[in-house]
Every structure is written in C-alpha cells, then in structure tokens.
C-alpha cells in the first residue's frame, strides 16, 4: 500500500486501485498531559485498522472509528465479502458495524446496513452475500463509496472487492488506448523511484499494474498487453 495523506485524525492509503481512509487516535494523551497517540495493532498488510478518536474531526460530533473505501478512479464497485476483527470488547453493550454505501455523494439508503459485532477483543466476524439476519453484503453492489463505522476500534482483515473496470483504463471509457498511454508515461518512474509531480496518487495507483509500489517497464509491458486493438 502507498500512503497518500496523513491528517490530524486519519490516514489515507492506496492499494490495488482502492483508496482507504481510516481514523487514527493521534491526539490521545493517556493522562500524560501530552499527545502520545495509540499503537496500531493490525498493521498493513495484515489488515486496515480504524480507531475511535479522542478528538473528533471537524464536523463530527462522536468518537467512532471510521473507515471509507473508494476507487482511485471514482468508479463503482461491489463488496462481496468482508471480515473484521474487534479491537475492544462490545459483549456488554452489544455492537454492530454500520456501512452506508454512497453514489455520487448521496447516501444509498435511509439507514446504514448493520453487521453484528457483539463480542470480545480479538474476535473475528465474517459476512458474505448469503442471507443472514446478522448481516449480509448482498446490497453492497454498484456504489462508488462505502462508509464504515463502529463505536470501538476494529480492523478489516479480509475484503473481497469486485469491479468491472479494465486494468490500465485511466479515463474510464472502457478501453486501453493511446490516451491512457499518456497517463502511464506521466507516471513512469522506474524501480523504487517516486512518481513525478505530474502523476497524481490516484493515477499512480492505476499505473502500478503489478502493485509493487513503482511504475516501471514491468507495468509498461502489462499495459501494452492490455491495449485495445
């Protein structure tokens, strides 16, 4: 994964063309009188951890752990299956992961979809498209953003994401052509090198076809094989 940005209460990474923004309790003091932050218990690539926050970000009135998933190119995608680990106890009060899909910035439903998360620290929950009174991913289809929240820390440890996108299609017109090639060349940086300023983080994520955190001749070769006649 590539770090895109690090804010006061969140971080954003890109992996395989997907952008993950998740809360981090960076302003935690632990009673020391100075900011020490909190340890990450499920680091990438083992998972994506979201932490409840001591100080909510601007415009937010609660302290929930939050995670947002979207594609770098802004296109729609599906969540076919998910697995998350509790990083705090919810057995007493009960709890549920809330997922609100969005399309073009608008909520898909009046209420979020709920996935039971009642249990103890370290317990892992898994859900897929199967009918299940505790939660199902059957309705998580065809949206461009998914906002996830829980009132305690959690980490996604498994996600099955599906998209109809054509790999290497920068402009989203359904083919890989010379227009897309211009995007690729602007990101071509060679093994282990930082991309040029003309290549955005989103474009870099698309151009890194082999997901090795650079855009080099290996990605160029894959791109050529995908070009539309």
N, C-alpha and C positions, 0 to 999 in steps of 0.2 A: 504494500500500500504506500501511497505517496501523501505526505502531509500537505494540505492545501492552505490551511489557515489555522491559527491558534488565537482564540479570543479570551476574554476575561473569564467566561464560564463555560466555554465549549471548545472543541477541536473539530476540524473537518479533514477527512482523508478521501482519497480516490483509489479504488481498486477495481480492475477489470471493467472500467467504464461506468462504475456506480459510485456515487458520492454519499458518504456517511457523515452526518453532523451529530455529535453526541455531547451531552453535558459532562463537565468535569467540575468537581468541587474545589476549584483552585483557591478560593478565598477562605477555606476552612482554617480555623486557628487552633482548635482543640484545647481552648482555655489557656493557651500560652501567651496571649496578648499580641502575637504577631502571626502573619499568614504563613502556614506551612503546607497547605494543600492536603490531599489524601492520596494514598497509594492506589495504583491501578492493579487490580488482582487478576484480570483476564486481559493480558496484553495481546495485541495483534501479533501473529496470525491466529492465535487460539480463539479469538472472538473479538467482539466490539462491545466495550463496557460503557454504560451510561450511569452517571452518579447523580443522586439527589444533591441539591446545591444549598449551601448555607445562605448565599445571597442570590435571589432570583435575577435573571437578566432583565433589562428594560422591557416594560410592557407585560411582564409575567408576575402574577401575584402568589403563586405557590412554589414549592420547593421540589417538585417532581423531577425524577430522572427522565430525560427525553432523548430520543434518537430519531433522526429524519433520514429517509433513504430516497434518492432520486438518481436518474441517469445523467451523466455528464452532458449528453446532447439534448436533454429535456424530453425525450420520448417516453411513451407509456411502456409499462412492463407489469408483470404479474409476480406475486409472491405465492408460490405453490406450496411451500412448506417452511416451517420455522422451528427453531429450538432455542430456548433461552434458559439461563441459569440465574437463580436467585442469589443475590449477594447480601441479603439481610433476611430476617425472619418475618413472615407475614401470617404465620399459622394462627395467631391470636385474633387479629382483626380481620384476616382474610384479605385477598387482593386479586386484582386482575390487570393484566397488560391491556392497555387501550390502544387501538390502532385506528386512525382516521385516514382513509385514502383521500387524495385531492386530485382534481383535474383542472388545469388552467387556473390554479389558485383558489378554487372553490371546493368546500367540503363535499364529499360524495354522499354523505348520509346525515340525517339529523343528529344521530348519536354515533359514537365510535363503535367499532366491533370489539368485543371483550374476549379475552383468553385467560382462563383461570390461572392464577399464580399464587395460590394459597399453600404455604409450606414453610420449610426451614432453609436456612443458609446452605447453599451448595446444591439444592435440589434442582434438577433439570426437567423442563416441560417441553414436550414436542407436539406440534399440531400440523395437520395437512388438510387436504380437501375433503376428507371423509366427514360425513355427518357426525357431529359430536356436540352434545349440549354444553360442553365446557369451552368450546371454541373450534372454529373451522376457517381455513383460508379460502374457501370456495368463492367468497365475494371479493377477494383481493386481486381483482383482474382488471387490466385496462386503465390504470391510473398512472400519473406521472410523478406523484409524490406520496409517500406514506409517513405519517407522523405517529410515533410510538411513545407511550409514557407509562410510568409506574411510580408510585409514591416512595419506593425504595430503590436502591441500586440493583441493576440487573445487567446481564451481558448476553447478547446474541452469540450463540456458539454454533449455530447452523442456520443457513438460509438457502433456499432453492429459488432463485430468481430467473424468470424467463422473459425474453424479449424477441420480437420479430425483426429487430434491426439487422442490417447487413454489416458485418465487421469491415471497417475501413470507410464506411459511408459517412463522411464528415457533415455533408449538407443535408442529410436525411431525405434524399429524393429517391431512395430505393435502389441505387446502383453505385458502383465504384468506378469513377471516371477521372478525366484529367482535372476537373475542378477539385475533386478530393485529393488528387495528387499534389496540388498546390499547397493544401493544408499540411499534407505529410511532409513535404520538403521544408516547410517553415519550422517543423518540429524535429527534423533530422539532426541529431546532436552527437551521435557516436556513442560507443560503450562508456557508461559511467559518467557522462557529462551532463551538466544542467542544460535544459532547453533554452533557446534564445528568447528574448523578451517578446518577440512577435508571436510566440506559441503560448496560448493560454493553458492553464492547468487542465481545463476540460478537453481541449484539443490534444494535449499531450496524452491524456488517459486513453483517448480513442486511437491515437497513433501508435501507442505501445502495444502492438498486437500480440506480442508474446509475453506481456505482463512481467518484464524483468526490470522495470523502472528506468529504461532508457529507450530511445528511438534510434535504431542503428540499421545496418544492412540486413539483419535478420528480419526486422519489421518491414523493410522495403521489399524483400523477397516475398513475404507473405502478402503484402499489399498488391504486388504485381499479379500474383496468382488469383487474387480476388477481382481483378479489374474486369468490368463488363465489356464484352466484345462490341 
